Amino acid sequence: MTLTCPLVPATVDRVVSVAVIVCGPLRLNLRTRRLVTATREIDLPQREFALLEYFMRRPGSACTRAELLAQVWGYVFDPGSNVVDVTIARLRSKLVGARIETVRNVGYALQLQLENHATAETS
């Protein structure tokens, strides 16, 4: 089963059966833990994978650092480190057809570059 965005709230049973999340040109396989972009397949480290999955389930929505620390790292407090910034920087370098934008005074959001993807498909 494939889950595509924009996302509709799913039941627990449906989420468990989802094998691939498709968001614009990105395909994230939850079973193999691989990211497929328009140009390549990438094995992601655990935290980068979890972070991208979190963003892909909420495309375009701003996520705060505190939210990311709680949901991806399991922290209920800010450890005062730059772990979020470093992981996002690593993930940004691997994305094609989407980008993680900094939302000033809020956090980060996954933005899809659909115009580039559509142009590539018609060529």
N, C-alpha and C positions, 0 to 999 in steps of 0.2 A: 504494500500500500504506500502511496506517495502523498505527502502533505504539501500543499502549495500555498503560497501567500497571495493575497492577504489572508491572514489566518482567521478561522472561525473557532471560537472556544470549543474544545473537544472534551469528550468524557474520558475518564481514566482508561477505560477499555480501548478506546480508539487510539489514544496516545501510545499505549504499549505496543500496538500492532503497526505503528508507523515505522517504515524502514528507511525512507528517504524524505528529507525536507528540501523542497525546491523553492528557491527565492530568486526570481529573475534568472540570471545566468549561473547562479550557484546551486550545486546539488550536494547536500550533505548526507552521506550514508551513515545511518546510526548503527548499523550492524558491523560494517567494516571500519568505521571511524575514519572515513576518507572524505576529503573535499574534492569535488570535480568542478573545475572552472571551464571557461570556453577554450582554454589552451592546454590544460594539464590536470593530472590527478596528484593530490598532495596528501601525504600522511601527516596528520597534525598531532602534536603532543597533547596530552590529556587536558591541560588547562586551556590551551588555545581552542581545542575542539569544543569544550564545554562553554567557553565564552562565545564562540561563533554560533553554536546551537541556541544559546540564550538570545543573541541578537536576531537570528533568523526567525525565531518564533515571535518576534516583535519588530518587524522591519519598519524603519522610519520613526520608531518611538525612542525618545530620549531615556537613557538609563543612567541613574546616578552612580557614583563610585561606591557609595554605601550599599546600594542595591546589588551591584555586581559583586562586591566583596561577600555579601550575604548569600546570594544565589549561586555563584560560581565557586567561590573559595570556602563557603560555609562559615565565614567570620561574622560574629554579631557585633564587632567593634572594628574601628579603623586602626590597623596596626601601625599606622604612620609610615608605611613604606610605599614605594612606587611600583608595587607588583602589578597593579592594574595597568598603569601607563606602559610598563615594559612589555607586558603580554599583548596589549593592544598594538604597540609598535611592531612587534614581531608578526602579528596577524595581518596588519595592514600591508606589509611587504609581500604577502602571499595571495592577496585577493586580486582577482581580475573581474571586472564587470560590476564591482560594488566597492564601497569604501566605508570605513568607519570614521565618521565625522566627530569632531569635538563640538559639543553644544555648549557654548559659553555659559558659565555659571550654573550649569546643570549636570553634564556628564558626557555621554557618548551615544551615538545612534548609527545604525546600519542604514546606509543610503544606497539604493540600487541605481546603476547607470544603464537604464533600459534603452536609451537612445543608441548607445554604442553597441549593445547586444543586438538590437533590431537591425542595425546597419550591417553587422557581421553576418547575420543570417540571410540577408537578401543579396549579398555579394556572391 
